[in-house]
Amino acid sequence: MEKTLKSGLQVKTLGRCMASFCPEPATMVATFISSHYTPEPWGYCGGHVASVFVDDESYERRRVGGSLRRRSGYEIRETNETEAAELAWEHGAEERWKAEGRIGEYRRITELHAADTVDGMLVDAWTAGACVALHDALSEKNRERWLAMTTAQQCEVAVHLTMGGR
């Protein structure tokens, strides 16, 4: 799943490299050079920048397969201070979710768009999103009551109140 950060940098979930199935964090930025439109910069790990973006001569020799890109057609640079801070925030998401407990588990399911079990109950991304939205909107007093409920009760109340259904 791709994500666009506030700085405009596109990365995979949790600030990972844009190359297919790469678990490495994005540390480099590649932007297509165009006079017709303003493209979004993409975040890559250093290994993929070296293997995917090749010089013109190597591109002509190994053009079979289509996964190579001409280095001359891209601006490739290290992340700037703003992008590095946003990527650090994305990389720290797992620790923040663990610290939040059950609501952190809902946030993880929502962010990763993948169903998972929470206290033994399977929760899908839609329901987890409803739980996160309700949690963030509740006052402190009502939030304490809601957090004391079981996972099944939280999900039912959240879907009913935030999505208007059952």
ABEGO torsion letter per residue (X at the ends): XBBBBAAGBBBBBGGBBABBGBABBBABBBBBBBAABBBBBBBBBAAAAAAABBBAAAAAAAABGGABBBAAABBBBBBBAAAAAAAAAAAAAAAAAAAAEAAAAAAAAAAAGBBBBBGGBBBBAAAAAAAAAAAAABBAAAAAAAAABBAAAAAAAAAAAAAGBX
